[in-house]
Structure formats: structure tokens, C-alpha cells
Amino acid sequence: MNKFPILPDHNHTVSDETLQKIKHFLDQETKKLSPSFPYCLDLYKDGKIDENKAGIRISETAQQFDDLGLSGLLFYYKLYDHSMRVPHWHANAIEVGVVLTGKMKVTIWDGLNKPRVFTVEKNGTWLIPQASLHALENVGDVELDFLVIYNSPKAADRDFVTAWAALPDTLLERSLGLLPDEITTLKKTTNNRLNSYDPESIPEERILTDPFAGNFFAGKPLYESDLGSIRRIDADTNPAMESMALQQTMLNLGTIREPHWYTVADTVLFVNKGTAFFTMMDDEGTVYNALINPGDLIFIPIGTFHTYVNVGAEVLEIYEAFNASKQLAEVTLLSGAKHFSAGTLAGATGLTKEVAEKILKKPLQSYMTSL
């Protein structure tokens, strides 16, 4: 987490002025790095790794965040060619996900109508309702990398093998029509296979759509400029997303994500690419400063003030999941200050009224600014 970033050389399309600003910022602020950051987990290093010939899952647990009141979980998956996340269901959680690379086919059945079958590619998202049976398949010609996020800190899943193996032999025989030797084979393992090779899997060239599928680039971005972009999928952009929302943030080098807090939801933030200097103040007033890198996962409770700056060698790629989807809003220091008079601001901060008036005259920045 506190690995010092490697700055880009001058062959990159980044101005010398920006590089100097980043260097100066790091010279000053890396002296203030916190010895620990309990709200952050290096998922690739400290997550639980489950691996077989079909793929990898790296998961977090609520216990890794002590008593912080974790409200959801984020897992990373990689599925190899002709592999699948075996059919399963989550009894106590809604699932949303993001494809990072590759192409996925999603099959969902809720026990009522025909199954939903659709494809999701890079920058695409999906939604799985609570307790719905579903499978995720690699139907592309490359490895499939994706994130899954749940709105519960106890997102246990059940699959066919563990469910069937829990039944008495007589029930298996009557329910599934299995013979005694077939039942013995089934009960040889009670382990959830997670991922499995599918010999009948073939690449899917079609694009299959569904209301439960989304894409960050399908609609108008929340914000876009030379500094970067923010794209969100929530109840406003996709009515099927009733309970959770997803957000993709891209920050160019030397760009600051305006200091802010969210007013209606807890957030799980994941770094997919790049390095950032991250600052957060928790509800007890403790300030944490950290250098965050790919694989770092941060739990940000509702109302928690935070900001980050791209100080790395590439575009910073961040994904956030919210445990709410309607009326998502954020408050920045400047936008909040502008709702009060200069006298109120002066009295609250100890600044002179003249300085407060200068602050209130400053143009309002929208989401991002530069160093």
C-alpha cells in the first residue's frame, strides 16, 4: 500500500510542469503517510485466494475490517478459456459486477419465467437479484477478469454440489433420479468448486442484451474533461439497479479528485490501475494518508470525507460500488461552504470575513481539479 510510485519519464505525453508538481507534492506529503490504514486491504496480497485449473477467486472477509461496520464485499475473479463460475446463488445478497477484460455470458433464473441470458464485455456491468440462480461463463477468446460486489458482508454462496450432497441418499434418488453409484460420486466432495471447466463452451460472437446488463459508456458521463471522467450506473441510468450503484473514475496524471463525502451510501472503492495519494478522515476525526496501488480495496462509510490524487505513471482507474442507488449525491468543501454566508464561514473557521468572502467567490470545481 505504501510503495513509492515510479514517475513517468519525459517520453510520456505529460508536461514537465505536471511532473514537477507531482514530484513536489510527493516530496511534501509522503512524509505524512500513516503507519496503518484499517479501512484499506491489499486484496491481491491479503485476500483469500481460491484457485483451480478453471480460474482464481480473491476474496475479502468482514473480519479483515475489524469492527468498522462493513456493509458489503468485493471479490476479484479470473476465469480461463472455456471456464465458468459454476451455477450458484446468494441467499442474503444482491450481486453487481464489472468486466475488466474479456467477454462474459450471464445466465439468471429466478424460478418464475424463462432464464435471462445476456453478454457483458469490458466496461460492462451486470446485476443478480438476491437468491437467484446464476452462472458466469467466459465466452471470449481471452481470459476473463471481473469484479463482483455484494451488498452484504456475509455473501455466502451455495452451488449444486454442496446443496445436493447435503441431502439424504433417498431424497437424491427420488428428486434427481440418481442411481446409488452416481450418488456416491456426487458425495465424494462437499467443496464448492467455485470455478469449473466447461467442455461445451464455445466463443459467443453475438451481443445479447438485457435490462440487468449495463455499460459505463452507454450513456452520458457524470463528468468528463481533460482531467478525466466519472461514469455511473444507478437507478437513474438503469431502473433495474434499485439497490446498488457502480461508478468508474478515470484520473489523468496530476489530477485531484475533489475532496468530498457521499450522503446516502457506504462505498467500496477498488484500484484497478495506477497509483494515488489517498487521504481520508473517519468519523472520529482520525486522518489517514496512504499511497494506494492496484488491488487496494477501501471501505468508505457514508459521510466519510476523502480525496485522492493521481501520482503514478499511468491513468488512475478506480471502481466504486454503493449500497444505495437513488439520489446519490456528494458534498465537497467548496460546494458546502457556498451554502453559508461569509460571516457564518468566518465564525466557523476562524478566518477573517474577507478571506471567507474570497473563498465564496472561488469558482465551483466539478469533481476534479489539477495540482
N, C-alpha and C positions, 0 to 999 in steps of 0.2 A: 504493500500500500504506500510506503514512504520511499519507494525507489525514485531517485532523482531522474528527471526526464532528459532525453537526448534532444537537444535543439536541432532544428533543420539547418542544413548548410545553405549557402547562398545560391545554389542551383535551383532551389525551390522558388516558386512564384510568390515569395513573401518579401516584403520590403525590409531593407536594413533597419529602418526606423522601428518596425514592428518587432523584429528580432531583438533590438536593443531594449525595447520596452519590456519584453518578456524576460530578458536576462536581468534587468534592473529589478523587476517585480520579484523574481525568484531569489535574487540576492538578498532582498529585504525580508520576504515572507517565509522562506524555508527555515529561517531561524526560529520561527514561531510554531513549527509543526508539533502537534500534540503527541505525547508518548503513547497514547492509546485512543481508539475511536470505537466505542462499544456499539455504535449504530451501523458499523461497516463490517462486511465479511468479504474476504477474498475467496469467492466461490470456487475458482479453479484450484486453489491451494488447500482450502479448509473445508470445502463442501464434501459431502459423502458421495463417493464415486461407485457406481454400479456399471459394470462393463461385461459384455459378452461379444460373440462374433458378429452380432447384428448391429450393435451400437453402444452408446455411452449415455448415462444419465449422471449429472452432477447436481445434487440437491442440497438445500439448506434445511435446518430444523429450527423450530421456535426456541429450543433450548439454547441455541447458539447466540441468541439475543437476550439472554438472561430474563429480567423482568420488565422489558421495555413495552410490553403490550402489543407484540407483533400481531398484525391483523391479516396477514397474507403470506404467501410463499412464492418464490421464483425458482424454477429449475431450468437448467440448460440441457439440451439433448443434441446428440449427433446420431443419425441413422445412416448406415452404409447402404450400398446399392442393393436393391431388391429386399429391403428390410422394412419392418413396420413396428410401430408401438402397438402391442397386441390389444385386442378389444378389451375394454375395461370401463369402469365408471367410478365417479367420486360421490360418495354418499352425502358429504357435507360441504361441498364447494362448487362454485361456478369456476370454469376454466376459460381463460383467454390466452392467446398466443400470438407470436410474431415469427415469421420465417426470416432467417438471416441470410441463408444461401440455399439454393436448390428448389425443388418443387414437391409439394405435399398433396396427397389426396385425403380428405377428411370424410369419414362415414359416421353419421349420428343416427341413432334410433331411440325415440322416447317412449316406445311401447304403444303408440297410438296409430300413426299414419305410416306412409312409406318412409324409408330412411332418407335422410338428407345426404347427398353425395356432392362434394364440390372440391375444387383445387385451390391451392394457395401457393403463391410464389414469393420471391424476395420482396420485402416491404409489405407483404400481405399479412392479414390477421384473421383469426377465427374465434368463435365463441362456442362453448359447450355448456348447455344448461346443467344444473345440478342433477345428479343421479342418472343422466342419460348415457346409454351405452355408446361407446365411440372407439374408433381406431384411426391412427395416423400413419399413412404409408408414404414411403419415398418412391415417387413415380417419376423422378427426373433422371438425368444421366450423370449426376454428380452426387456427392454426399449431401445430406440434408441436415442443416443446422437450424435450430429454433429454440425459442424461449417459451415456457409455459408459466402462467401466473395464476394463482388461486386466491379467492377472497376469504380464505380460512387458514389459520396456522396449523390446522390438522387435516390436511388434504389427502388422507389415506385413499388408496385406490384398490379396487378388487378386480380380479380378472377371472376368466373361465376356470383355469386350472385350480386356483385356490378355492373358488366357490364350489366347484364340483367335488373336489377332493374332501371337502368338509362334510359331505353328505354320506349317510349310511349306504352300504352297497345295494341294499334292496331298493332304496329310493333312486339310485343311479340307474339301476336296471329297469325300473318302471318308468322313470322320467325320460331317460335318453335312449333306452333300448340297448344298452351295452351288455356284452357278454362278460362272464367272470374274469377271463384273462384280459379283456380290454379295460375293465375296472382296475385291475391290478396295475396295468401300465399307467393309467391315469393317476393313480395314487402313489406312484413312485416318488413324486416330488410334491411338496406343498409350497414351493417357492414361486413367487411372482416373477415370471420370465422378463417382464418389462418390455424387452425388445426381442424380435424373432425374425428369422429369415423366411421370406415368402417365395417359394419356388415358382408360383404362378404370377408373380408381379411382373408387369411389363410397363415401359415408359408410357405416360399419358400425355399425348400431344395436345389434346383438347383443353380449353379453358372452361371449367364448369363453375357457374356462379350460384350464389345462394345469399339470402339476407343475413345469414350467420357469418358470411365472409366479408372482409373489408380490405382496403389498401390505403396506405398513408398518402399515396399520390393520386387517389381517385377524386379528391375534392380540393377546394381552395385551402392553402395552408393557413394556419392560425397566424403565422408571421413568416416573412421571407424578405431578406435583404442581402447586401454584400457580406454581411456579418455571419449569416447562417439562416437556418429555418427551424420552425416548430410546426409539426403536423399532429393533429389529434383525431382520434376516433372515439366518439362518445354518443350519447343519446341524441344529440343534435344532428350528427352526421350519419348515424346508423341507428334507427329506432330499436333494433334488436339488442343493442348494448344498453340494457336497462340498469344494470347494477355495477358495471365496471367500465373503465375507460383506459385507453392506451395513448401514449404520446411519444413521438420521436423528435429528438432535438439534435440538430447538427450545428456545431460552433466552429467557425474558422479560427485560425491561429490568432492569438492575442485578443480574442473576443470574450467579454464578460456576460454571463447570464445575469440579468439584473437581480439584485438581492430581493427575495420575495418569500411569501409563505402562501400555502393553499388554505382556503377557508372551509372546504366541505369534505375533505378526504385525506386519509393516510396515503402515503406514496411509497412504492418500492422503486428505487432507481438503480439501473444496471448500466455499467460502462461496457460498450461493445468494442469501441476503438478509441485510441487516443489517451492522452494524459491531461488531467486537470488539477488545479489547486482548488480544493473544496473547503468551504467554511460553513459551519452550522452552529446555531445556538439552541440548546434544548430548553425544555420548559422550566428548568431550574436555573437557567442563566449561564450554564457551563458552555464555553466556546470550544469547538473542536476545529482544528486545521489539519488537513491531510492532503497528500498527493494521491489521487486515485487513478487507477490504471485498468486496462481491460480485465474483466472478470470480477471487478469490485461491485458489490451489491450494498446499497444503503437503504435503511428503513428510515423514512421521514414522517413522523407523526403529524397529524393535522395541526396547522398553526405554527409549525416549526420553521423559524427563519433560517434561510440558507442561500448560498450563491456559489458559483464556480467559474473558473477562468481556464480557457484552453491554453496550456503552457507547453504542449507537446510538439511532436514533429509531424502531425497529420490532423485532419479534420476530426474533431471530437464527436463521437456518435453515442448518444445517450437514449435509453428507453426508460419510460416511466409508466407504471401501472397504478391506477387509482381505484380505491374500493367504493367509489361513487361515480355516477355518470351524468348527473343532471346539475346544471348551474355551477359547473366547475369554474372557480374564479381564483385569482391570486391578488395579493396586495404587495406592492413594492413600497420602499421607504418614501420615495418621492410622490407616488400616487396617493399614498396615505396622508402625507403631510399636506398635500394640496386641498384636502377636505377640511382644513382648520385654518383659522386666522393667524396672521403673523404674531399677534400678541399671545395666543394660545401656544404656538410653537416655541416662542421665546421663553415663556414661562415653564414649559415642559422640559426644555433642553438646557437652559442657562445661557443660550446665545442672546445677543442683543436683538432688538426688534429689526434693526437694519439688516443684520445677517439673515434673519428669518425671512424678511421680505425678498432678499436676494435668492434664497432657496426657492421660494414660491414662484419667482419669475423664471426659474430654470425650465427650459422646455422639457416636457414629459417624454422620457425614453420609453420605447415599447419593447419589452422583453430582453433586448440586447444592447450593449454598447461596447466600445473598444477601449483597450488600456490607454 
